[in-house]
Amino acid sequence: MFLRINDIIACRALFFIMAFYVGLWTIRIPTIKDQIQTDYLGIGYIFATFAMGSIIAMFFASKMIRNTSCRIILIYCGLFQGLLWLPTAFIKNLEIFMIIAFIFGLCFGAFEIALNLYASNLEKRKKKSMMSGFHAFWSLGVLFGSLMTSLFLEWKISFLNNILVYVIILLPINLLFTLNLIGDEKSSENDKTNIFFLWPIIIFLLAIIAMANALTEGSVDVWGALYMRDYIKVDGFQIGLATISFNIFMVLGRLSGDWFRDKLGVYNLLIILFFLTILSLIILIFFNSIVPSILGFAILGIGASSIIPIAYSLAGKIKGIEGSVGITIVSIAVYGTFMGAPASLGLLANAYGVNNIFIPMLIIFIFLLIPIKVFKNEFKL
C-alpha cells in the first residue's frame, strides 16, 4: 500500500520532475563538453542523436501505449531515464555518449507521448482546460533544475555527486507519483491508430503551429545569450537576462493559459498569442538596447507560453483519431524542428547578424495568421 495522491497533482509532478533533469543537462553541457573532450560540433551530434531517439520512439509510442497503458510506459521510461544518468559522469568518449543520448531519447520520446496523452485524457475526464497548467510545471522544472544545478556548480559539487543527489531524491518520488496515476481512456475501435493516414486539416494546422512555436522556444535556448552578448553588447549576469525573462513570463503565461482559454476560446487566445509573438519579434529584430530586449523576450515568453499546450490538447481530442496518434504527430513536428533549426539559424546569424535569426520566425507567424483565420471553426474541438 502506498500513499494516495490526486492524479492531477501526480501528473503535474511528473512534468516537473522530468523537466528538472532537463535543467541538470542544460547547465552541465560545458561540464560534459570538457569531460568527453569534444567541440561544439560534438555537442551538436549529441543533441541530434537524442532527438533522433526521441522521434523514433514517438513512431512506436502509440502502439506501446495501446498494448499496455500510459501508466506502464511512464513507470518504465521514468525509471530508465533516472538510471541512465548514473553512467554519464564516467563517459570520456563522444561516440559512447552519443549512444547514451540516443537511448535517453528513446525513453524521453515515449515518456513525452504518454505524459501528454495522460494529461489530455485528464482534460476529457475533468471537462476543463488543464494542458497549459501542466506545461507550466514543465517550465518550472527547467527553471528550478537549472537554478539548483547552478548552485551546485557554485558550491564546486562534482558532476557525479550532482547526479547522485538528484537520482536518489527524484527516482523514488517519480515512482510514487507514477503509481498514483489511474487507468487510461479507451479509444474507439474505429479510431486511427498510427500516423500514416490522410490527415484532417486540423492536424496539419496544429503541427505547423507547434513547429513555429518550437522554432521560437528553441531559438531563445540556443541563441538568447549570444544575442545579448553580441547584439545588445552586455556582459556578465546581463547575458542571461534574455533566457531568464523569457522563461519567467513563459511560466506566468502557462499558469494563466487555461483560464484565458476557457474565457476567450481557443481561436481568440491563439490570435492574441500570435500577435504578442509578432510584436516581440519586431522588438528583437529592430531594437538594440537592453531594456527593449528584455521586454521583447518577456513578451515572447507570454506569446509562446500556451501555443504548444493548446496543440497537444486539441491533438488528443480529434474525433476518429486515437489521442496518442494526434499527440505523436505534434511531438514529431516539435522535435523535428529542434533537430534542424539551430544549424540553419546559425548560418543566418553568421551571414547577417544574430538579431536577424528572428526574421524567418516573424514571416512564419504573420503568414500563419491566414490559415488560422480561414479555418477558425477547426479550433472548436
Secondary structure, DSSP 8 states (H G I E B T S, - for coil): ------HHHHHHHHHHHHHHHHHHHHHHHHHHHHHTT--HHHHHHHHHHHHHHHHHHHHHHHHHHHHS-HHHHHHHHHHHHHHHTGGGGG---HHHHHHHHHHHHHHHHHHHHHHHHHHHHHHHHHTS--HHHHHHHHHHHHHHHHHHHHHHHHTT--HHHHHHHHHHHHHHHHHHHHHT--------TTSB-SS-S---HHHHHHHHHHHHHHHHHHHHHHHHHHIIIIIS---GGGGGHHHHHHHHHHHHHHHHHHHHHHHH-HHHHHHHHHHHHHHHHHHHHH--SHHHHHHHHHHHHHHHHTHHHHHHHHHTT-TTB-HHHHHHHHHHHHHHHHHHHHHHHHHHHHHH-GGGGHHHHHHHHHHHHHHHHHTGGGG--
